[in-house]
Amino acid sequence: MKAKSKILQSEAVIEPVRSLHETVFTVFDVETTGLSAVNNRMTEIGIVKVRGGEIIDEYETLMNPGEFIPPYITQMTGITNEMVHKKPSFDELAPKILDFIGNNNTDTTILGGHNVRFDYGFLNESLLRAGYNKLDHPSLCTARLARRLSRSLPSKSLDSLKRHFGIYTKRKHRAIDDARATAQILSIFIEQLVNDLEFETVEDVIGFQFRKIYDNSKTSQRFKKLKIDLKEVPQKPGIYFMFNKNDEIIYIGKAKSLKERLGSYFYHNTSHSTKVKKLVRFVHRVEWETTGSELSALLAESRMIKSHKPRFNSAIKSYRKFPFIKIDVNRAFPKVHKVYEILPDGAKYYGPFASSFTVNNLIERINRLYKLRKCDDINLRPVKNHSTCMYFEIGQCGAPCNFTTTAPEYHREVKRVDKFLLSDSEEGAVRFLEREMEIAASEMNFEHASHLRDNINDLKKVMLNIELTNSIVELQNYIIKCKNTNDENSYEIFLMVNGKAAKTFTIDEESKS
């Protein structure tokens, strides 16, 4: 498909930058005695630090506001005057809060929150009254991001987003619970920006939250100049090539749907990252090739990039790792946790998942349903008089730390978790999520039901691949079979040797056996 366009400026080399998945975001929430940052005071603050979808540190404290908490605030938050009466004031807590957040306004701290101006305003007014300077860290607001990324949701409130994404918190309107939920929502939005819109820098995300929300249904003038009719682009997997005015390939990409992917570049949209906007300005014409499956598109893209070395690929592509659930069954008391690579260590791996949120969602449910430990000890050494933790008290841990649960009993619980992840029976995760989806649909909460459906589809794909995933750790030679999207009666067969695609075959339905 060929077309002409005017090149607006000379082509410049773009330097790669740090991945968003490596950035630490400091997400916080405050509870207050009222709505005015000047006239009212804080009663509680909760702060969490999140990186790559994982909460890595947190801080929470109640504080004495120095004024009466109105009954309607107590009814909403559950924070009473008695609870804060003997707590330290903000002035006493300020050094610890600043140390946790980072008091250097020139450092790389990014503050996040839901309607973050409210929380930021209270924090800065409190700092001024305590004799400190205001913080001037850049901030990210999940409410602003929701208005741009979840436009179909009728409400962008924190409770609405929690329901939509299936995020569970024990309490409403408590600082640390809301901060944790906001951190999860922020991680989901960042994942969308990285995966769907190829964002890579913090600056791009911060700028995105302030962009005007446009109607993206109209055909862009850019598409018209390239003389591409979107109706001609197939709704099939494949790879696409972008050429500059000198007929050089400047970018190669893959797509699950060529129509949707190419349309996302050239339709009027403010969602693009700075680097993608630069790429689009240099595009003179576009070509594409369909493939039989997403996997063959991925392999073809990799092969073509190595062959042609387009300069915009190295500038834009952020090859992130996909998450797995890991249970180190070789240990006496293994934990369930998220990892981004598989190792030949004898552990059980479940994945790869398309979304970190699906993994976080499943681990959160496992932690609620099964009595495996959540403590940080890598090699737990039980001691008879070891004190129990909060999770034991609420029935979410069997306390192997003091022999309340023996190693054989603990491993029987691990087997139940394995069955939960892999079984399609009534006890399995798929049916568990399907029941949640059915409840959401019956309550007319179709957005949340749709999100649960995506989680279910992600998990089903993992269940199909789990034997392959665990064998890959020990064996680098295997065969992958994919349905051919160009011909429903045939399959693509990939022969993998030493972890690389050695050969691809297409076979029809009759000869597949």
Secondary structure, 3 states (H helix, E strand, C coil): CCCCCCCCCCCCCCCCCCCHHHCCEEEEEEEECCCCCCCCCEEEEEEEEEECCEEEEEEEEECECCCCCCHHHHHHHCCCHHHHCCCCEHHHHHHHHHHHHCCCCCCCCEEEECCHHHHHHHHHHHHHHCCCCCCCCCEEEHHHHHHHHCCCCCCCCHHHHHHHHCCCCCCCCCHHHHHHHHHHHHHHHHHHHHHHHCCCCHHHHHHHCCCCCCCCCCCCHHHHHCCCCHHHCCCCCEEEEEECCCCCEEEEEEECCHHHHHHHHHCCCCCCCHHHHHHHHHCCEEEEEECCCHHHHHHHHHHHHHHHCCHHHHHHCCCCCCCEEEECCCCCCCCEEEECCCCCCCCEEECCCCCHHHHHHHHHHHHHHCCCCCCCCCCCCCCCCCCCCHHHHCCCCCCHHHCCCCHHHHHHHHHHHHHHHHCCCCCCHHHHHHHHHHHHHHCCCHHHHHHHHHHHHHHHHHHHHHHHHHHHHHCCCEEEEEECCCCCCEEEEEEEECCEEEEEEEEEHHHCC
